[in-house]
Amino acid sequence: MNSTPIWVAALVISILVALAVGARLGGGQFTQGGGSGPTVMAATISMACSGGKTITISTGTNTKSAECQVGNPPTTGACNDGQGNSTEASCEGGCLNAHGSASCTIKQ
């Protein structure tokens, strides 16, 4: 039997949730060039936690250095753009901190 490790499935679900949340809310989008340039997404990731809780973290910026990573197991995450906008979260501890324009939200 060929089975996918649970952390791979959880990571895929987290990515899909992040994409769905970003598309539905329109949040985290910034327009460059005073409103006439292309729209790009801020570095954002969501974690699907037990009990139906979803934690979404973002740098709030669209710089090329902005990135978000999920831990292993995928119950922790962090975002950082290298310019003081950073946040961390975990399914167990919730939003741990947010600096600058970074954000962390919990949805039950």
N, C-alpha and C positions, 0 to 999 in steps of 0.2 A: 504494500500500500504506500503510495506517495502522498505524504501530508505536508502542508505548509506550517512552519513554526508559528505559534500564536502571536509572537511579537511582529512578524511580518504582516500578518493579517491586521493587527492593531495599527501598525504604521500606515498601511494602505487606507484603512478606515479614517485615521486622523487626517491624512492628506485630503481625502475626499470631503470630509466635513469642513476642512479649512476652505477648500474651493467653493463649496456650497454656501458657507456663511459669507464669504467675501462677495460672491455673486448676488446673494439675496439681499444683503445689507448695503452693498455698494460702499461699505466702509473701507478705510485703508487705501483708497485710491487718491492719487495726487495727479494734477495736471501740470505739466511743465510748460514753460514759456508763456506765462500769463494767461493760460486758458486756451491757447491755440495749438499746443504741442500734444504729443501722444500721452495717453493715460497709462500709468504703470501702477502695479500693486506694491504696497509696502511689504516688507518681510513679515509674514504672518504664518502661524501654525496653530492648529487646534489639537487637543488631546481628548480622546473619548475615555472617560473614567467610569468606574463602576457606579451603579445606581442612576445611570442616565445623565450624569454630570458631564458637561463639556467645558473645558478651559481653553480660551483663545488668547494667545499672546502675540504682540507685534512690536516692532521697533518704532512704528509710526513714521518711518522715513523710507524714501525710495532710492537711497544711495546704492551704488554698486557694491559697496562693502557690507551692506545690511544682509544679515542672514539669521535664520532660526533653525534650531536643531532639536530633535526629540531624543531623549535618552534611551537606554537599553536596560531594563524594559521601558516601553514607551509610556511611562507614567510621570516623567519629568521632561521639562523643556526649557529652553533659553533662547532669547533673541538679543542681538547686539549689532550695532552698526559701526562700532569703533570710534564714535564721535560723542559718546556719553548717553546715548539712547539705548537702554538695555532693560530687560525684564527676565524674571525667572518664575517658574511655577511648577507645582507637582500636584498629582491627584490627591495625595494625602494631605499636603499642607496648604493647598490653594495657591493664591497669588502671593509670592514670597517678597517681591519688591518690583518697583518700576521706577526708572530714572529718565529724566528728559521727556521726550514725546512718546516714549514707550507706554504700552498699555497691557492690562491683563483683565479679562472678564470671565466670570463664571456663570454658566447657564445651567439650571437644573432641568 
